Amino acid sequence: MQTENYKWIVREDNIEHLLSNNQLEHRTVVTICVKDLKTNLIVPHPITHFIKAKYEFKGKSLSSQLNPARELVKFLNFINEQLTAENPEFQCLQKKGFRGLTFLHGARYITYCTEKRFTVKNCEEERRLSYKYVRGHIERYLVHFYDYLEAMDIIDEEIELDRYFDRRNEEIIISPFTEPIYDTHYPSIDDGGLIRNKLKDFGDNDPNKRNKMVYEFLEEARRVSSDIAFGIALQIFAGLRRGEVVNLTATSIPTNFLDGSNYIAVYDNQQRLFKHLKNTIKEQVKRPRIQPVLPSTYLKEIYDAHMKMNEKVKKENTFAFFVDENGHTISGGMYERKFAKVKYAYIDRLAKTPGRYSDFHTLETTVWGTHIGRGIFTAYLFDRVQDDRQMAIARGDISTESAKSYIDYRNAISNFQMAMEIMSSEDLVELNNIEKAINENWDWEVFRNDFND
């Protein structure tokens, strides 16, 4: 396909829609099409389903469907231009199509939009897009598009989009394009906007401060949402994702957990736990595996408390390991909302605590959700495993890229370069080596209950 001969366009079409009562209804629908510039032939493209799934089927107005469609078409035409120019960063898309998309491609487009100049009618001065427009429209729709590709399993890139609930209980997907590795350029903040960075760890790289805040956060969880406190602890001490936590069953935890066996079994139990849900995107298990756990007596204490709590609840589903006070199985969405309650309760507590303004300000002005646990877990791992390949396996990743992005940017570059220089390409990484390294280097008594002095 010669990309210079084709152009992506958006059309509004009037159709007759057959309702369930066999009545016809006239509708205007948004369609993403490919136009042959030589023949003027216009063909609807299946990617239109993105607009339907994310906007039309959710009752959004016609204009609310047109806006993301137009922005997506601009992105796709930008890709065509890069393919025509034989940009090596985009050549994989020539064969793979949408499956070959990565965050890098989105980041390059945002930078292009930031640097592009345009003229306005009756105005001689060239202008650029505003910060508010680039972040509030272009980037936001791109994030939704990548989220759609991941949900539909039509992208090969191993992507993880973190999300959180704000104080209005609205779900926010955190942009991946602000990561330093993508070098994304944004317009200057000329309208009073504020770049809210993603928080990846507690404690400003201070191990003692990190431990203190982890303890405080988990204690807040035990007070506010005790039914997920152990789940949050597993995210911090084992790097579990949200979906992996809620998929745990009683058989996922060894009977001698933290008393000889420092691991848990992470498997996809959706058929046992979530058959009643129509949409299970938040209950996905990304990487089934045997997951090593960083041991501590404090984690064992939270585990024991969770087991006692489970004994008192009559479960609707006997397989469920995480249930609420009424015995209902906790889904991924429920888990996120409960986590948000813990998050804001902890932030509010810090706001009222003398001498903790810096910690309060950091947690209040950054964006973070359940994925913070994996970030903290990675920070703990960084000095405790032999190389970044072991870190990737311990985190349940295919590649090392995700692990690297969680480490402080400057430290990550120097430390990983050093690791790569001394690493033999023929080394084989085995799970028992990781568990051995963890057990040898982990301070079992880091989390004594002595932080509230």
Residue pairs with C-beta under 8 A, 6 or more apart in sequence:
3 80
3 81
3 83
3 84
4 80
4 84
5 36
5 37
5 38
6 34
6 35
6 36
6 37
6 80
7 34
7 35
7 37
7 77
7 80
8 32
8 33
8 34
8 35
8 45
8 73
8 76
8 77
8 80
9 32
9 33
9 34
9 35
9 42
9 73
10 30
10 31
10 32
10 33
10 66
10 69
10 70
10 73
11 30
11 31
11 33
11 42
11 44
12 28
12 29
12 30
12 31
12 62
12 66
13 28
13 29
13 31
14 26
14 27
14 28
15 26
15 27
15 28
15 29
16 24
16 25
16 26
16 27
17 24
17 25
17 26
17 27
18 24
18 25
19 25
28 62
29 56
30 48
30 51
30 56
30 62
30 65
30 66
30 69
31 44
31 48
32 44
32 45
32 47
32 48
32 50
32 51
32 69
32 72
32 73
33 42
33 43
33 44
33 45
34 42
34 43
34 45
35 41
35 42
35 43
36 42
36 43
47 72
47 98
49 152
50 68
50 72
50 145
50 148
51 65
51 68
51 69
51 72
53 148
54 68
54 144
54 148
55 64
55 65
55 68
56 65
67 137
67 141
68 141
68 144
68 145
71 137
71 138
71 141
71 142
72 141
72 145
75 106
75 109
75 142
75 145
78 109
78 112
79 90
79 93
79 105
79 109
82 89
82 90
82 108
83 90
83 91
83 93
83 94
89 104
89 105
89 108
90 105
92 100
93 100
93 101
93 105
96 156
98 149
98 154
98 155
99 154
99 155
99 156
100 156
101 146
101 149
101 155
101 157
102 157
102 159
103 146
103 157
103 159
103 176
103 177
103 179
103 182
104 182
106 142
106 146
106 176
106 177
107 177
107 182
107 183
107 184
109 138
109 142
110 134
110 138
110 139
110 142
110 177
110 184
110 185
110 186
111 183
111 184
111 185
113 129
113 134
113 138
114 128
114 129
114 134
114 185
114 186
114 187
115 128
115 185
116 128
116 129
117 126
117 127
117 128
118 126
118 127
118 128
118 129
119 126
119 127
120 127
128 187
129 138
129 187
130 187
130 190
130 191
131 186
131 187
131 188
131 189
131 190
131 191
131 193
132 191
132 193
134 186
134 187
135 175
135 186
135 193
139 175
139 177
140 175
142 177
143 161
143 173
143 175
143 176
143 177
144 173
146 155
146 159
146 161
146 176
147 161
147 173
149 155
150 159
150 161
151 281
158 397
158 398
158 399
158 402
159 176
160 241
160 286
160 371
160 402
161 173
161 174
161 176
162 173
162 174
162 198
162 368
162 369
162 370
162 371
163 171
163 172
163 173
163 174
163 336
163 369
164 171
164 172
164 174
164 336
164 340
164 343
164 367
164 368
164 369
164 370
165 171
165 172
165 336
165 337
165 339
165 340
165 369
166 172
167 344
169 337
169 340
171 336
172 367
174 198
174 367
174 368
174 369
175 198
176 182
177 184
178 184
178 195
178 197
178 198
179 198
179 405
180 409
181 401
181 404
181 405
181 409
186 195
189 195
194 365
196 365
196 366
196 367
197 366
197 367
198 366
198 367
198 368
199 362
199 363
199 366
199 367
199 368
199 372
199 375
200 368
200 372
200 375
200 378
200 379
200 405
200 406
201 210
201 372
201 375
201 376
201 378
201 379
201 406
202 209
202 210
202 213
202 214
202 217
202 372
202 376
203 209
203 210
203 211
203 212
203 213
204 362
205 379
205 408
205 411
210 376
210 379
211 446
211 447
211 451
212 451
213 359
214 236
214 376
214 447
215 298
215 447
215 449
215 451
216 346
216 349
216 451
217 232
217 342
217 346
218 229
218 232
218 233
218 236
218 298
218 302
220 342
220 345
220 346
220 349
221 228
221 229
221 232
221 233
221 342
222 229
222 302
222 305
223 345
224 341
224 342
224 345
225 338
225 339
225 341
225 342
226 305
226 309
227 309
227 322
227 323
227 324
227 325
227 330
227 338
228 245
228 322
228 330
228 335
228 338
228 339
228 342
229 302
229 305
229 306
230 302
230 303
230 305
230 306
230 322
231 240
231 245
231 246
231 248
231 322
231 330
231 335
232 339
232 342
232 370
232 373
233 299
233 302
233 303
234 240
234 245
234 248
234 264
234 293
234 373
235 241
235 242
235 245
235 370
235 372
235 373
235 374
235 377
236 373
236 376
236 377
237 293
237 294
237 295
237 296
237 299
237 377
237 380
238 264
238 291
238 292
238 293
238 294
238 377
239 291
239 373
239 374
239 377
239 378
239 381
239 394
239 395
239 396
240 266
240 291
240 373
240 374
241 285
241 286
241 370
241 371
241 374
241 396
242 282
242 332
242 335
242 336
242 370
242 371
243 282
243 283
243 284
243 285
243 286
243 332
244 266
244 285
244 286
244 396
245 322
245 335
246 273
246 283
246 322
246 329
246 330
246 331
246 332
246 335
247 266
247 267
247 268
247 269
247 270
247 273
247 283
247 285
248 264
248 266
248 269
248 321
248 322
249 269
249 272
249 273
249 319
249 320
249 321
250 319
250 321
251 265
252 264
252 265
252 266
252 267
252 269
252 321
253 264
253 265
253 303
253 321
254 260
254 261
254 263
254 264
257 264
257 300
257 303
258 293
258 295
258 296
258 299
258 300
258 303
259 300
262 292
262 293
262 294
262 295
262 435
262 438
262 439
263 290
263 291
263 292
263 293
263 435
264 290
264 291
264 293
265 290
265 291
266 285
266 287
266 288
266 289
266 290
266 291
266 396
267 285
267 288
268 284
268 285
268 288
269 285
269 319
270 280
270 283
270 284
270 285
272 317
272 319
273 283
273 317
273 319
273 320
273 329
274 280
274 283
274 329
274 331
277 283
277 331
280 332
281 332
282 331
282 332
282 333
282 335
282 336
283 331
283 332
286 396
287 396
287 397
287 398
289 396
290 431
291 396
292 394
292 431
292 434
292 435
292 438
293 299
294 377
294 380
294 381
294 384
294 438
294 442
295 438
295 439
295 442
295 444
296 442
296 444
296 445
296 446
296 447
297 444
297 445
297 447
297 448
298 446
298 447
298 448
298 449
299 447
310 321
310 323
313 323
313 325
313 326
313 327
314 327
315 323
315 327
315 329
316 323
316 327
316 328
316 329
317 323
317 329
320 329
320 330
322 329
322 330
322 335
323 329
323 330
324 330
324 334
328 334
330 338
335 370
336 369
336 370
339 369
339 370
340 369
343 363
343 368
343 369
346 363
347 360
347 363
347 364
350 356
350 359
350 360
350 363
351 360
351 364
353 360
374 395
374 406
375 406
377 395
378 391
378 395
378 403
378 406
378 407
379 406
379 407
380 442
381 391
381 394
381 395
381 403
381 438
382 391
382 407
382 415
383 441
384 437
384 438
384 441
384 442
385 391
385 394
385 434
385 437
385 438
386 433
386 437
387 419
387 423
387 427
387 429
388 400
388 403
388 404
388 416
388 419
388 420
389 400
389 423
389 427
389 429
390 429
390 433
390 434
390 437
391 400
391 403
392 398
392 399
392 400
392 402
392 403
393 429
393 431
393 434
394 434
394 438
395 402
395 403
397 403
400 416
404 412
404 416
405 412
407 415
407 416
